[in-house]
């Protein structure tokens, strides 16, 4: 979950790619959504699994979830220990995100997953590696989490990205693999799945090591975005707020745009 979506130099600026965006909801009815049935959804997002907590998006999600009084339990799945403790936080160390057999019992009793685990294409050596981290990990997680929480509606919020290609035909690896992952998560037919396609995620408070592309151009690009085109930049906290509200209240869209995410995050609780 790198700060600047590392593909902003590719998919974000590639005019040939459809920039469709995602679904989100809050207590209110937006112009692009229908009335919310809060009687159905207000019990959601009270017990949350979060991945990618050592990255920008995941760390932001962790902070927001711990501060949300409606969330009573947070389970963080991570390969590395973190220096953070909280009464409602359980950190589960796990190495193989394609196999959840060793931690099945830790997945039980949840209603939501904020899937913020990801990697930039600049940090992998092959498409096979990128596919495994982006697609395989998410698919196996969604299956395992739904299997262990059959008694309640389970919501899986997938962190995709601006420019993901739903046709799966893009020449850009990022767009093609993200699009296929979105599609295949829906094809599972398990619970509710929402895909979030943010543009640039501001990494200023991220604890993670930044990808090479971000270290080189970030100090130049990010200040410009913040000052002159803030509509293209999103804080990880706002992304998390939008994910949680969609999990809590639902949406008639399955893919959410940057502007939708920002509107939902900015709405009053």
N, C-alpha and C positions, 0 to 999 in steps of 0.2 A: 504494500500500500504506500508507494512512494509519494512524496509531496506533490511536486508538479507531476501530473499524469505524464509520464516520460514520453508519451506519444504526442504531446501537444505540438511538437515540431512536425509530426506526420499526420496522423488521423485528424487532429483538431483543425489543421490548416488545409487539409485535403478537400478541395471543393467538390470532388467527385463522390465523396462519402456522404451518405445521408446522416445528418446529425439529428437523430430522433432521440427523444428523452423521456424520462420516466414518470412514474406514478407516485403520487404522494397525496397524503391527506392530513387534515387536522380536525379540530372540533368544528371548523366552519366549512361551508360549501363554497368551493372555488368555481370560477367560471368554466374550468375544464374538468370539473368533477361533479358527481351527483350527490344527493343528500346522503349523509353518513347515518348508518344504523348503529348508534352508540350502544344500544341495548345488546347488540351482538358482540361488538368489538371492545368494549371498555375493560373486559377482563384480560385482554391481551397485553403483551409486553410487560409482564410483572416478574418474569423469571427468564433471564436473557443469557445466551451464550455469545461470546465475542471472540473473534479470531483476529490475528494480525496486530496484536496490542503493542508490539515493539515498532510498528510502523506509524506513519502519520495519521491515517484514517482510523486505524484500530485504537490508537492511544486516545484520540479525540473521543471515540465512541465510549471507551472505558470511563473517561472523566464524566461524560454526560450521563451515562447510565448510573454511576455511583451517586451522582447528585440528584437524580430523579427520585422523588419520594414515592412514586407509584411502583417503582421497581424494587422488589424486596430481595432479589437474589441475582448475582452476577457471577457467571462462570467463565473464566478466561482460559482459552486453550492456547498454549504457547510452548515453543521448544526451549526457550531460555527463561530462567527465573527473573522476576522483576522486583524492584525495591519499592513495593507499594503494598500496604495492608489496609483493609477496610472491613468493618463488621459484616457486610453483605457480599464480600468478594471471596471467591475460591479460585485459586490459580492451579490449573491442572497442567502439569508438564507432559507433553506428548510429542513424539518425534516423527511418526509416520502418519501424515494427514490423508493417506490413501487407505488406511486401515484403522478402524476405531474399536476393534475387538477388545483391546486391553483397557479401554476407558468407557465401555458401554454404560456402566452404572452411573458414571458422572454426567452423562447426557440426559438422564431421566429427570422428569419434573420441571421441564422448561417449556415455554410456549413460543420463543422467538430466538432466531440466530441473526446476529449482525455479522455477515461474512465479509470481513475487511482484509483477509489474507490475500496477498498478491505480490507481484514482482514486475519490474520494468523489463521490457524486451532487451534493454541495454545491459541487463544483469545476468542474462542466460547465454549459454553457448549454442543452443540449438532450439528449433521449434518444438522438438519432442519434449525438452525440459520445460519450456514455457507452457506447453499444452498440459503437462502433468500438474504443474503448480496451479495454473489458472482453471483448467477444466476438470481434471480427474479429482483433485482434492475437493472441489466444491460439490461435485456430483456425489461422491462417496459420503461426504459430510451430510448432505441433505437427506440421503437415503437413511443413514444411520440415525440421525436426529429424529426423523419422522417415525422410524421403527420403534424407537425407545419412548416415544410420546404419543402413543396411539389414542389415548383417552381424551386429548384436547386438540383443538385446531392449532397447528404449528405453522409459524410464519418464517420464511427464509428470505432475508434481505441480502441480495448479492451486489457487491460493489463491482460494477462494470466500468464503463468509461465513455467519454465523448467520442463518437465516431465508430462505436461498435457496429458491425455489419450483420444485420439479421439474415441476409441472404447467404452469408458464409462464403462469399466469392471474392472478397477484397484481396488485393495483392499485398496489403499491409497485414503482417502477422497478427499484430495486436487486435485490429478490427475484426479479422476473420475468427480468431480463437474466442474473443470475448462474445461475439455474436453467436457462435455455436454453443458456448456455455449457457448463455441466456436461453436459447432455444431448447437445449437438452434438459435444463432444469425444469422448464415448463412441461416437457414431454414426460417427465417422471410421474406427473399427476399426483404429487404428494403435497398436501397442505396448500398453503398460499406461498407463491414465489413472486418477489418483486425485484426488478433489476434497476439499479441506480447508475446513471451515466453522468457523473460530474465532469467538468472541464479541468480547470486548474485547482488543485487542493493546496491551500497555503500551508507550507511546512514550518513556519517560523518557530513553533513551539514543539516540534517533533523531536522525540528522543532518538530517532533512528539515524543510522548512517545514510547519507544521501547518495543516490546514484551519480555516476560521473557526469551525465548530461546536466543533471540538476545543479551540481556543484559548479559547473562551468558557466551556465547561462542563467541560473537562478538569481544571483545577485543583480543581474541586469534586467531580466524580464519581469520578475515579481514586483519590484517597485513601480514599474510602468503599469502593470496590470492594476495594482492597488490604487494608483493615483488617477489613471485615465480610463481604464476599462474594468471597473470593479465588478461588472456584471459577469465577467468571465472567470472570476476567482471565487473560491468557496472555502470557508474555514472547515476543518474536520468536525468541529462542534456542531455547525449548522447541518452538515451531512448526517451526523448521528441523530440530531433532533428530528430531522425529516424521516429517517429510517424508523425511528421509534414510533413516531406518530402514524406512519403508514401501517406499521405492525399493529398498532393499537386500534386504529379506526378504519383500516382498509382503504381501497381505492378502486375505481373502475378502470384504471390503467395498470398495465403490468410493467411498463417501462417509463421512467421519469426523466424529464429534462432538467438541465441546470436551473432554469428559471423557476420551474415547479418546486425544486428542492429548496431554493432560496425563499420562495413565498411561504412554503409550509413552515420552514424553520423560523421565519420572522413573525408568524402568527402568534397571537396570545394563547397561553395554555388554558 
